[in-house]
Amino acid sequence: MKSLFSILFLLPLWCFGQDTTLTEAVDTTIYSFADAAPRFPSPCERYDTTDAAKAACAQQFLLDYIYKRALYPPEAQEQNISGTAVIAFIVEPNGMINRPEILRDPGGGIGMSALRSVVGMGRELLWRPAMKDSMPVRFRYILPIRFRLEEPKPYVVIGADTVYTDLTKQATFIGNDGNLADYFNETITYPDIQQDSCATGQIDMQLFVHPSGLVTVNDIIDYNDLGVAFTGKAIDAATASFNQWIPAEYQGRKVISAQDVTFNFVPTDPGCAYVVEDYNEALQLMQDAQLMLTDSTALSAALGKMDDAIERFPRDGRFRILRGQVRLDNQMLPGACEDLSLARSVSLVDWYDSLLPLICRVSEEQEEE
């Protein structure tokens, strides 16, 4: 006991003897006012202007970021609830966001939606911290987020095109006796490449049918990473339907409308017959699994069929998205992260971009536990 007391007694003297440098006190004060308030990260920082001008510019980028992520809750829409949610959070000296909280909640899930958008921002971005006496300091930031119900517009603006979604008359395909699927099946051809690769898969495409009869391509999803030769064939077939449409109308006026079409590529080389057969079986497995999911007790069996299909075609983006969504819905986050990340890399779909960082981070934390 005497020996232990001696060690404890001498330890502070030993530490003191090793370092005579005075430690500067860390300012842990949370400020509401500072020489320069914290700013959302944006291109505004590159401008040669005042802090006030940069703050005003950064605020626009902040609101744009938040409003893209703060979804209007269905409950609030159904109850016709609108208003301003107010979220407070601490911007730390290192730019991280800490302790987000709801200060005002109009109800209907609006407050939680606003809070989730701020929590997600904290996981994705580092702010420029507040500055006081030329030093970064902690700062309590107050962010009002307005939710307002508006009458939905009959159109959306995509690039330079105004595309109508509320139509009084749908666009009508008049070629090939009005059978669009058969028309594309007859028009599409396998690329002039060696078929020994047995490349098989699907390309989804969104077309714009213009009042003039012009057909343009807005979006392409290559679920199987077939490549440029295949997407080129799909584009050629789609745009060749020019002047074979009666354009859509809105209140008696011809307008641009969107049409979703699918192109399937199947090799005709006899040596690829086994791949085609295997792919058709995998498609059937996925379809069977989706039907089974209507029964909550069949989840395990449905995932088993999906696993079988994906084992055969592990880089099929559609398969990965379908299984990833099922896993996400059932809180199987490590598997959802794997599936949706791979689908993103193969098919270049951005549907889950705002969720993936959160899904994958939580899944990593779960695995560590």
N, C-alpha and C positions, 0 to 999 in steps of 0.2 A: 504493500500500500504506500509505503514511504517512497519507493522508487517511482511509482506512477505519479505521485504528487510532484516530485522533482521535475519530471518530464513536462508535465502540464505547466508548471511554474516557469520553466526556462523557455518554453516555446515562443511566447510573445517577444521575449528579449532577443531570441535568435532571428525572428522575422524582422524586428526593428533594426537589428544590426546589419542585415543584408540589404535593405533598401531605405534610404533616407529621403526619397522623392516624395513630395506632397501630392496626394491624389486630388485632382480637381473634382469638385462636387458636380454630379449630373443633375441637370434641370429636368425634373419629372413633372413640372407644372403643366396642366392642360389649359392652353390659352384659348380665348374666344376672339382676341384681337392680337395682331402681330404686325411687324413692319411689312411683311408680304404674306398674304393668305396662301394656303396650299392650292395647287392647281392640278386638274386632271391632265394626264399625259397626252400631248397633242402636238401637231406640227407648229402650233403657235409659238413654241419655245424657240424656234429658229428665227422668228421675226425680230428685227432690230427696232424695238419699240419699248414702251413703258410697261411696268408690271401690271398696271391697271388695264392696259389694252390687251396684254397677254391673258389676264384673268377673264376678261369679257369674251375673248376668242375661245379660251379653253372651256368656258361654261357652255358654249354652243355644242362643242364636241361631247361634253359630259351628258347633256340632255339628249343628244342624238343617240349616244350609247345606251343610256338608261331606257329610253322609250322603245328601243328595239328589243329590249329584254323584259321589261315590266309588262307582262301580258294582262289584258283586262279580264278579271276573273268571271267565269260564266255566271256565278251566283250574283255578282254585282250587276251584270247585264240583265239577268232575268228580273231582278228587283228594281231595275232602273236607278241604281245607286251610282252617283258620280261624286267627285270632290277631290281634295288634295291630301295625299298622304305626306307626312313629314318624317324623314329619317335622319337621325343623328349618328355620327360615327367619329372616331378619333383617327386622324392622320398622324402616324408616328414619324419621328425624325428620319427613319429609313424609308419613308414613303408607303409603308404598309398600312392597310386599313384595319382598325381594331374596334371592338365593342359596338357594332351597329345596333341600333334600337329604334323602335317605332315611337315617335312623339305624338303623332296624330293619325288616327285611322278612321276613314269615313265608313268603314264596315263592308260587308259583302266580300271579304277576302282581299280588299284593295291594299290594306296595310301590309299583309304578308307577301303579296306580289311585289310591292315596292321593296320590302326588306330583302327578298330573295335576289332581286336584281343587284342590290348593293353588296350582298354577301358574295355573289358571283363575281362582281367587279373586283372585290378584295382578293379573290383567288387568282385573278387573271392579270392584274395591273398593279404597278407601283406609281404612286402620285409623286409630284414635286412637293416636298414638305414646306410647311410654313417657315418663315425666317424671322428671327428676332435678334437684333444686335449681331447680325451676320452669322448667326448660328441656327441650324435647323432645330425646331422645337415641336412639341406635341400640340395638336390643334383640334378643337371640337368643331366639326363641320356640320352645318344644318342644310339638308337638301329637301326642298319641297318637290313632290312629283304629282303632277296633275292628271287625273283620270276623268275624261269627259266623253259621254256618249254622244255620238253624232249619227245623223242619218247616213247609212252607207252609200257611197257613190256607186254609180252603175259601171264604173270602169276602174282600171288601175293603170298607172303610167309605168311602162317598162322601157327604159332607155328613151329612145325618141318616139316610141309607139304608145298610143292610147288604146288599150285593149279592153273591150267591153266584156264584163262578166254577167251583167243583167241584160238579157236579150229578149226582145219581143219576137224574134224569129231566128232560129239557129242557122248556122251555115250548113249547106247541104252539098254533099259530093254527088255529082251527076254522071261521072265517068263510070265505065264498066257496069252499067245498069244500077248504079248507086251502091255497089258493094265495094267499100273502101278496102277492107281487109284482103279480099281476093285480088283487088287491083295491085296492092303492094306485094302480095305473094307472087304475082305473075311478073311484076316489074323488077323486083329486087333480084340481084344476081350475086353469087359468091365471087369475091375478088379474084383477080387473075394472079394467084399465088399458089405455091406448092401446097396441096391439101394434106400432105403427110403429117402436118402438125395437128390435123383434125380439130382445128379451132371451131368451137361451138358456143353459141350464146345469144344474148338478147341485147338490143339497143333500143332504148326508149327515147322519143323525140317529141318536143312540143313545137307545133307549127303555128304560124300566124297566117290566117287567110285574110287578105286585104280586100277592100271594096273593089279594086281594079281587077281582082282575080289572081293577083300575084300571091305566091306562097313562099314564105321565108321561114328559116329555122331559128327558133329562139333558144332552145336548150337541148343538149344531148347528154344522155346518161349511158355510158358503155359499161354495163354491169360486169362484163367478163374481161375487160381490158383487151378487147379484140384488136384495137389499134386503128390507125388512120385509114388504112385501106378499106376497112369495114365501115367506118363512119362516113367515109367518102361515098361509098355505094348507097348508104342510107339517105344521105343528103341529096344525091342525084335522083333517087326514086321519089323522094318527098317533093322536091321542087319541080319535078316533071309533071306533077298534078296541076300545074298552072292552067288557069282557064277551064278547069273541070269542076269548079265550085260555084254555087250560088252564095254570095256573101251573106253574112249575118246582118240583121237589122235591129236598130233600137229606135222605137217610136217613128217608124217609117223611113229612117235614114240608114244607109249602108255603113257598117262599121267594121273595124278589125276585131276578129275573135280568135281564140286559141283552140287548137285541136291537139289532143294527145294521141300519138300513134306508136306502134311497136313493130320492130323488125326482128325477125328470127333468122339466124344464120346457121345452116346445117350443111356440113360437107357431104358431097355426093360420091366421093371416092369410096369404092367398096371396102378398102382397108380401114375405113373409119366407122364402119357399120356398128362395131362393138361400142364405140364411144357414144354414138347417137343413141343406141339402145340404153346405155347406162345413164345418159343424160335424161332421157324420157322417164326412166324409172325414178331418178332423183327428183324430177319435177312432180311426179305422182306422189312421192313420199312427202314433199313439202305441202302439196294440196291436201293430202290426208291429214297431216299434222294440224293444218289450219282449221279443218273441220272439227277435229277432236278438241281443239282449244275452247270450243263453245261449252264444253263440259269441264268445270274446274277440277274435277277429280281425275281427269285424264292428262293433267299437265306433264307428269313424268313420262308417260307413253308418247305423248306428242313430241316432247323434246328428244326422245329416243329416235323417232323417225327423222327429225331435223338433223340430229347428229349423224345418222346414216347417210343422208343426202350430202351433207357438208364434208364427210369423210371421203366421198367420191369426188367432189368438186370443191376443194377447200378455198379456192379463190373466186367463188361465185358471189358477187356483191349482193345480189337479191337474196340469196340464201342467208348470207351473213346478217343482212338488215332484218330479215324476218325473225331469225333466232335471237338476234341482239335485242329486238324490241320485246320479245317474250321474256327474255332474261331481265330486261330493265323493269318491265311491269311487275315482275315477281321478286324484285330486289336482289337478283343474282348479279351484283355489280361487277365483280371481276370478269365474268363471262361476257357481260354486256359491253364492258370496255374493250375486251379483245375483239368481239365481233364487229362492233361499230367502228372501231379504229381501222380494222382491216378493210371494211367496206368503204371507208373514207379514202384510204390509200389506193384501192383498186378502181372504184367507180367515180371518185372525185365528187361525191355528193356532200353537200354542206348542211344537211338537215339537222345534224346533231352537234354542230360546231360549238354552240353555246353551252351544251350539256356535257360534252366529252371531258373537258378538264375537271369538272366536278365529279363525274362518274368515276373516272380513272383515279383521281386523288383519293376518293373515299374507298375505292376498292383496294388501293395500296395500303391504306391505313388498316383496313379489315384484315389483309393478309399478314401485316406486321403483328397484329394482335394474336 
